[in-house]
Amino acid sequence: MQDNKLPRLLIVDDELPIQRFLHTALDTGEFSLHRAETGHAALAATVSVRPDLILLDLGLPDMDGVKVIERVREWSQVPIIVLSVRDREDDKVKALDAGADDYLTKPFGVGELLARIRVALRRSLQQTPEPVYIIDELEIDLARRRLLVRGEEVQLTPTEYDLLRLLVIHAGKVLTHRQILKQIWGAGYLDQPHILRVNISNLRHKIEKDSSRPRYILTEAGVGYRLKAEY
């Protein structure tokens, strides 16, 4: 018998071996597990089960997984992690732009999957970001608009701060180039990714020990950026 107080995970995949693998991997006593094999079943289960997180395959028999994401996002902000064999950058961008919170390409490690799930669940429980975000040698005080790196205060431009704040609010989540450009500069800048690259480079030079090997602002090649989160 499953504990109703446990976070509810909805596994959406039409391949029984994958369903069994995920069920075995996630049957740790931390979660209440539910399954759906089609897009329509997933939408119905999202209403009836009210999952706390959805693990979604894109290759469903009745509709594309991106369409499922779009339909869910019409009324729910439940975290969605895509698990897919599709590893092309445009597939990742489409899923993330549609509203997915994260994207893992099959095959993946169970440890990494569990870490991503915990980050997504933890983030969804926080209605507002923590006043002070601390990870390793980085400390961002959102209320005071203050950044400390290895104990030293670092000055940011207004745009650099807004960019860092957006990454902090979504720590652990992949943000696509288009999502960031729209949030920080507006819809008129969606075709100017060089502005984002320049500001990310400037931020890295200010917060990273080695900006060529960043520890905090991580690049998702061809897709976007993610601020490192504690797993």
BELLIN-V11398 format. One record per backbone hydrogen bond with DSSP energy under -0.5 kcal/mol. NH is the residue of the N-H (numbers start at 1). CO is the residue of the C=O. E is the energy in kcal/mol with one decimal. If there is no record, write none. Layout:
nh->NH co->CO e->E
nh->NH co->CO e->E
//
This chain:
nh->6 co->3 e->-1.6
nh->7 co->30 e->-0.7
nh->9 co->7 e->-0.6
nh->9 co->32 e->-2.8
nh->10 co->53 e->-2.4
nh->11 co->9 e->-0.6
nh->11 co->34 e->-3.3
nh->12 co->10 e->-0.6
nh->12 co->55 e->-3.2
nh->13 co->11 e->-0.7
nh->13 co->36 e->-1.9
nh->16 co->14 e->-0.7
nh->19 co->15 e->-2.4
nh->20 co->16 e->-2.9
nh->21 co->17 e->-2.4
nh->22 co->18 e->-2.9
nh->23 co->19 e->-2.6
nh->24 co->20 e->-2.5
nh->25 co->21 e->-2.7
nh->26 co->22 e->-2.5
nh->27 co->23 e->-0.8
nh->28 co->26 e->-2.3
nh->32 co->7 e->-2.9
nh->33 co->31 e->-0.6
nh->34 co->9 e->-2.4
nh->36 co->11 e->-2.2
nh->42 co->38 e->-2.0
nh->43 co->39 e->-2.3
nh->44 co->40 e->-2.2
nh->45 co->41 e->-2.6
nh->46 co->42 e->-2.1
nh->47 co->43 e->-1.1
nh->48 co->44 e->-2.5
nh->49 co->45 e->-2.9
nh->50 co->45 e->-0.9
nh->52 co->8 e->-2.5
nh->53 co->8 e->-1.4
nh->54 co->79 e->-2.5
nh->55 co->10 e->-3.0
nh->56 co->54 e->-0.6
nh->56 co->81 e->-2.5
nh->57 co->12 e->-2.2
nh->60 co->58 e->-1.6
nh->60 co->63 e->-0.6
nh->61 co->37 e->-0.5
nh->65 co->58 e->-2.4
nh->67 co->64 e->-0.8
nh->68 co->64 e->-1.4
nh->69 co->65 e->-2.3
nh->70 co->66 e->-2.3
nh->71 co->67 e->-2.4
nh->72 co->68 e->-2.7
nh->73 co->69 e->-2.6
nh->74 co->70 e->-0.6
nh->74 co->71 e->-0.9
nh->75 co->72 e->-1.8
nh->76 co->72 e->-2.3
nh->79 co->52 e->-0.7
nh->81 co->54 e->-3.0
nh->82 co->80 e->-0.5
nh->82 co->102 e->-2.5
nh->83 co->56 e->-2.6
nh->84 co->82 e->-0.5
nh->84 co->104 e->-2.1
nh->87 co->85 e->-0.5
nh->92 co->88 e->-1.8
nh->93 co->89 e->-2.7
nh->94 co->90 e->-2.4
nh->95 co->91 e->-2.0
nh->96 co->92 e->-2.6
nh->97 co->93 e->-3.2
nh->98 co->94 e->-1.7
nh->99 co->95 e->-0.7
nh->99 co->96 e->-0.8
nh->100 co->95 e->-2.3
nh->101 co->80 e->-2.8
nh->102 co->80 e->-1.4
nh->104 co->82 e->-3.2
nh->106 co->84 e->-2.5
nh->113 co->109 e->-2.2
nh->114 co->110 e->-2.7
nh->115 co->111 e->-2.1
nh->116 co->112 e->-2.6
nh->117 co->113 e->-2.5
nh->118 co->114 e->-2.4
nh->119 co->115 e->-2.2
nh->120 co->116 e->-2.4
nh->121 co->117 e->-2.7
nh->122 co->118 e->-2.5
nh->123 co->119 e->-2.5
nh->124 co->120 e->-2.1
nh->125 co->121 e->-1.3
nh->126 co->122 e->-0.7
nh->126 co->123 e->-0.8
nh->127 co->125 e->-0.9
nh->133 co->140 e->-3.1
nh->134 co->132 e->-0.6
nh->135 co->138 e->-2.4
nh->138 co->135 e->-2.4
nh->139 co->148 e->-2.5
nh->140 co->133 e->-2.9
nh->141 co->139 e->-0.5
nh->141 co->146 e->-3.2
nh->142 co->131 e->-2.3
nh->142 co->140 e->-0.9
nh->143 co->131 e->-0.8
nh->145 co->141 e->-0.8
nh->146 co->141 e->-2.0
nh->148 co->139 e->-3.1
nh->149 co->152 e->-3.0
nh->150 co->137 e->-3.1
nh->152 co->149 e->-1.7
nh->154 co->147 e->-2.6
nh->161 co->157 e->-2.6
nh->162 co->158 e->-2.4
nh->163 co->159 e->-2.3
nh->164 co->160 e->-2.5
nh->165 co->161 e->-3.1
nh->166 co->162 e->-2.1
nh->167 co->163 e->-2.0
nh->168 co->164 e->-2.4
nh->169 co->165 e->-2.7
nh->170 co->166 e->-1.4
nh->171 co->168 e->-1.9
nh->172 co->227 e->-2.2
nh->173 co->170 e->-2.7
nh->174 co->101 e->-1.1
nh->175 co->225 e->-3.0
nh->177 co->223 e->-1.9
nh->180 co->176 e->-2.3
nh->181 co->177 e->-2.8
nh->182 co->178 e->-2.4
nh->183 co->179 e->-2.0
nh->184 co->180 e->-2.7
nh->185 co->181 e->-2.2
nh->186 co->181 e->-1.5
nh->189 co->186 e->-2.0
nh->190 co->187 e->-1.3
nh->192 co->189 e->-1.9
nh->195 co->192 e->-1.5
nh->196 co->192 e->-0.6
nh->197 co->193 e->-2.3
nh->198 co->194 e->-2.4
nh->199 co->195 e->-1.9
nh->200 co->196 e->-2.6
nh->201 co->197 e->-2.4
nh->202 co->198 e->-2.3
nh->203 co->199 e->-2.4
nh->204 co->200 e->-2.6
nh->205 co->201 e->-2.0
nh->206 co->202 e->-1.1
nh->206 co->203 e->-0.6
nh->207 co->203 e->-1.8
nh->208 co->204 e->-2.7
nh->213 co->210 e->-1.8
nh->214 co->211 e->-0.5
nh->218 co->216 e->-1.0
nh->218 co->226 e->-3.2
nh->220 co->224 e->-2.8
nh->221 co->219 e->-0.8
nh->223 co->220 e->-2.9
nh->224 co->220 e->-2.0
nh->225 co->175 e->-2.3
nh->226 co->218 e->-2.4
nh->228 co->216 e->-2.9
nh->228 co->226 e->-0.5
//
